Each structure stands twice: as structure tokens, then as C-alpha cells.
Amino acid sequence: MGKTERRNYVLKVKVTQYEKARIAGNAKACGMTMSSFARALLNGNNPVPLNDLKDMKEVFRLHADLGRLGGLLKMFLTNDERLDDMGRDMATVTIDNILLDIRITQDVLKKKVMKSIGRRGLSAAPAEA
């Protein structure tokens, strides 16, 4: 639709009180009016709730954190001089701490994804081949 085109037509749809409340709630969750929500659905779009967008942003941030931690570990393991200067015991403690940070971040990431899956009513079980 062009920016100058006006919306002059009204569609009337009969719904139950429950359906109206559900549509209003879904529209609000997506940060949309009921009209814009209905229009998006009718045009084949799937509005995403704002909470899902926040969760997705957090998942991307955690994914980036895992990449940085992996890069840090790789840099640490390939720096022979630093390992020699540090000593085996201190190097082991440092590596263990990095691996612990990675595991903690993986757990947080998994919980975020599982929460999002549960909210969407999807199964977390892997698909059978």
C-alpha cells in the first residue's frame, strides 16, 4: 500500500467475547492495534510478540558471548609463551574457568530457547528421522 493511499473500507467480523479478548491480547503482546494486527494476519504476515523479540535478542547476545569465549580459549591455548610464563597449574585453572563460563552461558542459552519454545507451544523433542 502506498503512503498516500487511505484505508476507507471497514471489514466487519463477528467474534465471540473470548475471541475478541484473545485477539486484543495478541495484538497488545505484539505492540500493535487490533486493526494493524488483523491486517498483518490477513496479508499473510505472522506478528511476533515483543517478548519473543526480546528473547531472540538475548539468544543472539548469548551466542555472541559463546563465540567470544571460544575465541579467548583458542587464543589462550595457542599462545605458548603465555602458557610457559603462567605455569601448568595456573593455566589449568584459567582454562577450567573459561570452560565453566562457556557451560554457564550454554545453560542460560538453553533455558532461553526452551522458554521461547514452551511459550509457542512447540515440542522441544527432536524430530524423528
N, C-alpha and C positions, 0 to 999 in steps of 0.2 A: 504494500500500500504506500502510495506517495505521501509526502509530508503534508501536502495541501488537501488531500482527499479527506472529506469529513465522513464520520460514521453517522449516517442518518437513519439507519434501519435498526429496529429492535426485534429480537427473536424472543418469543415467549415460550418458556418450557415449564411444564408443570412438574413439580417435585414434591416429595414429602418433606415434612419438617426436619426429619432426620437427614435426608439427602441435602437439604439446604444448609443445615448446620455443618455437615461434613464438607461440602464444597467451600463454605465460608472459612472453615478451619484450615483446609488445604491451601486455599488462596493466601490466607494470612501467613501460614508457615513458609510460603514461597515469597512473601513480601509483595504480593500482588492484590489488586482489587478482584472482586468476583468476576467482573466483566473481562479484565485482562487475562485472568486465569482460564475462564471458559474459552476465550478467543484463542489462547495458546493451544489448548487441547483440541479445539476444532480445526486448527491449522496444522495438526499433526505433531506439535511440539510436546515435550514432556517436562513441565516446570520442575525445577529441583528445589526442595526445601532449603532454606537458608542454613539450617543446622547441618545438612549434608554437605553444603559448600564449605562450611567451617571445618567439618571433619576431614573433607578431602584436602583442604589447605594444610591441616595439621599432619595428615598422612604424607603429603609431599615434603613437608618440612622434616619429618622424621626420616623419610627415605634419604633426603639430602644429608642428614646427620650421619646416617649409616655409611654413606659414601665417604664423608669426611673422616670418620673414624677408621674405615678401611684404608684410606689413603695415608692416614697418620701411622697406622700399623705397618703398612708397606714401607713407608719412608724410614721408620724406626728400624725395621729388620734389614734394610739394605744399606744402612749407614754403619759399616764395620768399625770405623774409628770411634763412633759414639758408644757402640756396644763394648768395645775394648776398654774405653775410659770408664764406663759405668760399672763394669764387673758383672759377672754372671747372676749373682743374687738380685742386684738392683734391676737388671734387665728383665729377669723373670717376673719380678713384682710389677714393673711397668707394663709388660706385655699382658700379664694377668688382669691388670686394671683396665687396659684398653679393651680386652676381650669381654670383661664384665660390663663395661659401658655399652658395647655392641649388643650383648644379650639383653640388657635392660631396655635399650632402645627398641630391639626387636619385639620384646614383650609388650611395650607400650603401643607399638605399631599394630601388633596383632589384636590387642584389645580394641583399638580404634576401629579397625576394619570389621571385627566381629560385631561391635556395637552398631555400626552402619548396616551391616548385613541383617542383623536382627530387626532393626527399625524398618527395613524394607520388606521384611517378611520372607527373606530368601533363606535357603538352606545353606549351612556352612559346610555340609558334607561334600567331599569331592565327587564329581560326576563319574559314573561308571563307564568304562570303555566298551 
